[in-house]
Amino acid sequence: MRRIGKTIAAAVALSTCLSAPTKASQVALSVAMSNPVLKSDEKQTAFLKVGLNGFKMPVTSRRVPVNVALVLDKSGSMKGRKIAEAKQAAIQAVRRLNADDIVSVVVYDSTVEVLVPSTKLTDKDAVCRKISQVQPGGRTALFAGVSKAAAELRKFIDRDHVNRIVLLSDGMANIGPSAPSELGSLGASLKKENISVTAMGLGLDYNEDLMVNLASNSGGNHVFIEDETQIAALFNKEFNTVLSVVAQEVSITIEVAKGVRPVRVFGNQAEINGQKVVATLTQLYSEQEKFLVLEVDVPASPEGKPLDIAQVNVDYDNMLTRASDRLTGKASVNFSSSDKVIASCVNNEVLEAGVLLFANERNKAATILRDKGDIKAARRMLLQNADYLKRYAADLGSLQLDAACNLNTIQSRNLEDVRWTRFRKGMVLEQYRADTQQTYGAVDLKPSNQYPGTPQSASPQPAQKKSTRK
Amino acid sequence: MILIVVLPLAGLTWLGMRVARDDEASLQRKFEDVFAIQIRDIDRIISRHFETLSSELSATARKVEDHPDDIRALLRESPQVRQIIIVDTTGAVLHPDPATELNLSEREFLHEAQELIRDRDLIHAWRADSDHSQRLPAAKTDKEKSAASNLPSASEGWHVWYWGRGVHLIFWQRRADGNVVGLLVERGRWMADLIAALPETVDQQHEEIPVGSTSRFRLVDSMGDSVYEWGEYEPPEESAPLVESAVSAPLASWRLQAVVPENLIAVQSSGILFQLVTGIVAATVALSVLATFFWREYSREVRQASQRVSFVNQVSHELKTPLTNIRMYADLLADDLDNLDDGSGDKASDRLRVIVSESQRLSRLISNVLTFGRQQREALVLRYRQASVDELVRRVVEQFSPTLERLGITTELTLNAAQPVSLDDDAIEQILVNLISNVEKYAADGGVLKISSSLTTTSVTINVADDGPGIPIAMQHAIFEPFVRVSSRLEDAAGTGIGLSIARDLARLHGGDLRIADSATGASFSVELRTSEEDRK
């Protein structure tokens, strides 16, 4: 396989705070520090952002074929409109695919049925007919459903297809392994085969921790479908992303320079092996950015002496050129005693991402506090978070941080709400979306019609426009 | 009559139930056998799955190099493996080396595996001498103890490790340098792959495993929680399995279960039950028909007999009136002849006496028949009157005297019951007549007829004894039954065979009895009569 070495100079200098230009058929790598110029003679913490931007697929080119397994919950709780909508959504999704794609359909209740064994989609009608005949009833063998789907998908696994399991479930897994860690373990294993699982939770009875563990460990998406009427729309969005994959098996290696200490990588499950940070992304989508933010401790250094922070290598499979590409970038900082100089060189975009993910970690901590029943501490943390985000939103003029600030404020009011089950699902979903830069599926902040009672005190917030993030 | 039907039916039902129960038990055994075989087949799938997995992991283990970066790189491309541990011959952990900078996953693993690493026996087993190393793809393992410790020659095998949410599998391999490489198998993954290898409810891949619509197979973990299920039958929660068996190593703490509906065996055996019920119904019908036939025959005979009795009754009644007239006119005629002084009537008188005697005999016969008829209709009623028993005795003996004289029987009376008591004199007379008739009939060879009577405050006893041939002991019970006679030969004696029966019934009606009394010779009867209530007062 052809390997194209491309060096993208993401050099940061005192005079220029620019990112390098990119080729149209390649993923764009941006490596940048939140503070290209740091205070001299002081040990400081800074954010390093590694951003990957999926190129636009040329209209003329053939879409990347997919190998997708649909896993539908047909347990008793799906009876009625839920299963009807789910079947309709699945049929619509199948109709969008073509003969180059590979499809399998697995349905489960107490037991599992491989409704459509993995096959090239040459006979759409047959597949759709089978889906339409599904009848609900029984309990929820979620783990087994995903297990069988993975086995189906694996039958025709190759590097030319986008491998994806799309799981729709409305209930607690009550037959078979059901711990979030067990689903996470399966997800992590699937990710190594470049199979990602998108976990869609329907209604209010599913276990969002289990779904998030499965999705995040496998690099898929997570969706909270509060109302069955949204199933088709969200399926559609999921397939939009699946069908817009431009790169796969993206492996990011950050060699952190000696003396600089990598502290943590937000969100993304990266390994920090000493000075070497390794992370993998299963897929990159067309015209979408995925990034990771590494927090580093920078040692105290004298003014005017540039310091290399990290060398970044990215290897990926280019789905357009069918080649393995390599991108490199590096980041360094300089030091100044002048606050003015320091401030003038701040990379707003990187800082914004760092602040956002930092606040997201605290948001997760607030959820844990709330789970433990410490509502007061949880609220305090969310309000502190809101303050923190607000400060940076003003400094950076960031709409995104402002929206996140509002989200934290609203969440702080919902901690004691009788609809906490619902709000928790929304909270976990937003945490996941922030970590993974998932573009779709933002939670609806307005109270759902299915809950009678007083309207929420908060006025509609622009926070739901999170998808403005690019 | 009902017994004719019920008893055989009960017997038949009991037998049938036993057969059905035996059959059900054997059916249950058959079912268990069938499911046990299926479970064995499933277990074979599991064993094969782990054999394949162990050979894959064996290959992976051989790729493990010493440098942490290489190990981490290998982990990133090995979906089956979560972590890798290397232990040297002294039991020290070479990787993940706590002295170096470890990533989060490695630190977590070391933390979780502390107990495992401290288990010196285990480490010892892993690094045991490899002089004659042999491949054991699935060395049997047990909780916290590798069975490999019993098989020190094994160079690789499974170790089962209980931690957190249950069973964890470690595949270990001893290398040439004596170090042991342990691969912690990704728990979610091996469970998923195992599930994928097992059949589905609607299965297109495992044709060798029949999936009945009436069963549910379950793979349950060491905690008894279901890991995976298949089969169309949806059992209620907590339903007990028909057949259960442990899974082969390394998952020896897991079990395979077959659950069937509780009524499955009942449904299968209902065929036998149906046959049984059909048989019983048929037998009932047949026996009922038979019983009805017998009943109708019996009632027809009873009806005919009672018709005969009633005919005889009517005839007797009809006979009685003219006979009474004959007797009356014969008596009158005898008186007239006696009044003739010339003695010319003597011969005629003798003949007339014969007529009177014979008519008396006929009269007795008829009254016996009529009494018997009333007895059969249960219409025998006593009419109490004041009467002297001795007088009655004398009157009856007087009646019989011509006949007795002719037969040469002398009469010896010892009468001590002259006082009148309350009794039915007609009935007593009939008793005496019947007894003396018997003497006349059976003891016709002469001798003495002894009649004695005695009286107490409550009863009268009359003894009638003769010098005749007596009653054979074998007959003594039977003679009181109607129509039984000591001799049935026609020429022996005349009679209807109901005399003694009537006599005893009449005595019993009086609250007394008629018994055969002890006697040295001949027959001796003893009549005991309770005198009526008012008399006793």
Interface residues (C-beta under 8 A of the other chain):
Chain A: S110 T111 V112 E113 V114 P117 G137 G138 A141 F143 A144 V146 S147 K148 A150 A151 I175 G176 P177 A179 S181 E182 L183 G184 S185 L186 G187 A188 S189 L190 K192 E193 S251 E271 I272 N273 G274 K276 V278 T280
Chain B: P68 D69 R72 R76 E77 S78 P79 Q80 R82 T100 E101 L102 N103 L104 S105 G164 R165 E186 R187 G188 R189 M191 A192 D193 I195 A196 E200 T201 V202 Q204 Q205 R216 S226 V227 Y228 E229 W230 G231 E232 E234
